[in-house]
Amino acid sequence: MKKTLFAALALLLLAVGAARAQGEAAPSVRPTDADLTIETAAGKQFHFTVELALTPEAQQRGLMFRKAMAPDAGMLFVFDQTEDRAFWMKNTLIPLDMIFIRTDGTIANIVEGAEPQTLTPRTSEGPAKAVLELNGGITRFLSIKPGDRVIHPLITTTAPKN
């Protein structure tokens, strides 16, 4: 079952990527959408269209009550302050991967497949400037790991120091 789900997800990602390469508009793009890239330590790049949650109201609402999300979509929460973060899934209907991001754009930690409709806190391992929510299972499927880099204009994209 999981292999079938991941295969379907891979096909959808390829189809969306091909459509973008041909200049076709992504479906249901909102004015608050932005392009975001995740670059792995191995040099692979994965592109997503993310909805920006920048206001307290948008951050509180998040992805609540949504029944589905495109395979290359997500939501980026960017905060004014860098501090320890905790998210829950009380009214969220789909499983999500939560990526906690440091001020330099590196991934601090990932909570994979957060269970929908729970009050269990999903927390950052240390201070986070931003949180990226993607469809559950995508980080494992794409081998995205802590230490990889999130590239977006609202997050400092300085290369991590070795």
C-alpha positions in Angstrom: 0.0 0.0 0.0 2.8 2.5 1.0 4.7 1.7 -2.2 1.6 2.3 -4.3 1.0 5.7 -2.5 4.6 6.7 -3.0 4.6 5.7 -6.6 1.4 7.7 -7.2 3.0 10.7 -5.4 6.1 10.4 -7.5 4.1 10.4 -10.7 2.1 13.5 -9.6 5.3 15.3 -8.7 6.8 14.5 -12.1 3.6 15.6 -13.9 3.5 18.9 -12.0 7.2 19.4 -12.7 6.7 18.7 -16.4 3.8 21.1 -16.6 5.8 23.9 -14.9 8.7 23.2 -17.3 6.4 23.8 -20.2 5.2 27.0 -18.7 1.7 25.9 -17.7 0.3 27.4 -14.5 0.0 25.3 -11.5 -3.6 24.5 -10.5 -5.2 26.6 -7.9 -2.4 29.0 -7.3 -3.4 31.7 -4.8 -1.9 35.2 -4.6 -0.2 34.2 -1.3 1.6 31.3 -3.0 5.4 31.4 -3.4 8.1 29.2 -4.8 10.3 27.4 -2.3 13.3 25.0 -2.9 14.7 22.4 -0.6 18.4 21.5 -1.4 19.7 18.3 0.1 23.2 17.7 1.3 23.6 15.4 -1.8 22.9 18.5 -4.0 19.4 17.5 -5.1 16.8 20.2 -5.3 13.0 19.9 -4.8 10.7 22.7 -5.7 7.4 23.4 -4.0 4.6 26.0 -4.2 3.8 27.1 -0.7 1.1 29.2 0.7 2.6 31.8 3.1 1.2 32.0 6.6 2.7 35.3 7.8 0.0 36.9 10.0 -1.1 35.6 13.4 -4.5 34.7 11.9 -3.1 32.8 9.0 -0.6 31.0 11.3 -3.4 30.0 13.7 -5.6 28.7 10.8 -2.8 26.9 9.0 -4.0 24.0 7.0 -7.0 23.3 9.1 -10.1 21.7 7.5 -8.3 21.0 4.2 -9.1 17.6 2.8 -6.2 17.4 0.3 -3.2 19.3 -0.9 -1.3 19.0 -4.2 1.8 16.8 -4.0 4.2 19.7 -4.6 2.3 22.1 -2.3 2.8 23.2 1.3 2.5 26.0 3.8 5.4 28.1 5.1 5.0 29.7 8.5 7.6 32.5 8.9 7.8 34.2 12.3 9.2 37.5 13.5 11.0 35.9 16.4 13.2 32.8 16.4 12.3 30.6 19.3 11.2 27.0 20.1 8.1 26.1 18.2 5.2 23.7 18.8 2.4 22.8 16.4 -0.6 20.6 16.8 -3.1 19.1 14.3 -6.5 19.5 16.1 -8.5 20.5 13.1 -6.1 19.4 10.4 -7.5 16.5 8.3 -4.5 15.4 6.4 -1.2 13.9 7.7 1.7 16.4 7.4 5.5 16.4 7.6 6.6 19.4 9.7 10.0 20.9 8.8 11.4 23.2 11.5 13.9 25.7 10.0 16.7 27.7 11.5 17.4 31.4 10.7 20.2 30.3 8.2 17.7 28.1 6.3 19.0 24.8 7.5 16.5 22.2 8.7 16.7 21.7 12.5 14.4 18.7 12.6 11.5 17.0 10.8 8.3 15.5 12.3 7.2 13.0 9.8 3.5 12.1 9.2 2.0 14.0 12.1 -1.3 12.4 12.9 -4.3 14.5 12.0 -6.9 15.7 14.5 -4.7 15.5 17.6 -3.5 17.9 20.2 -0.1 16.2 20.5 2.5 18.9 20.3 5.1 18.6 17.5 8.1 20.6 18.5 11.3 22.1 17.1 14.6 20.9 18.4 15.9 24.3 19.3 14.9 27.7 18.0 13.1 27.9 14.6 12.5 30.9 12.4 10.1 29.1 10.2 8.1 25.9 9.8 7.3 24.2 6.5 4.3 21.8 6.3 4.2 19.3 3.4 2.2 16.2 2.7 2.9 13.4 5.1 5.6 11.1 3.9 7.1 13.4 1.3 10.3 14.1 3.3 11.1 10.4 3.7 10.2 9.8 0.0 12.6 12.6 -1.2 15.2 11.8 1.5 15.0 15.3 3.0 16.8 15.4 6.3 18.0 17.7 9.1 20.9 19.8 7.9 19.4 20.2 4.4 18.6 23.8 3.3 15.3 25.6 2.6 15.7 28.3 0.1 13.1 31.1 0.2 13.4 34.9 0.2 11.8 35.2 3.7 14.4 32.9 5.1 18.1 33.7 5.2 19.7 31.4 2.6 23.3 31.6 3.7 25.1 28.3 3.2 25.5 26.4 6.4 29.0 26.5 8.0 30.8 23.1 8.2 
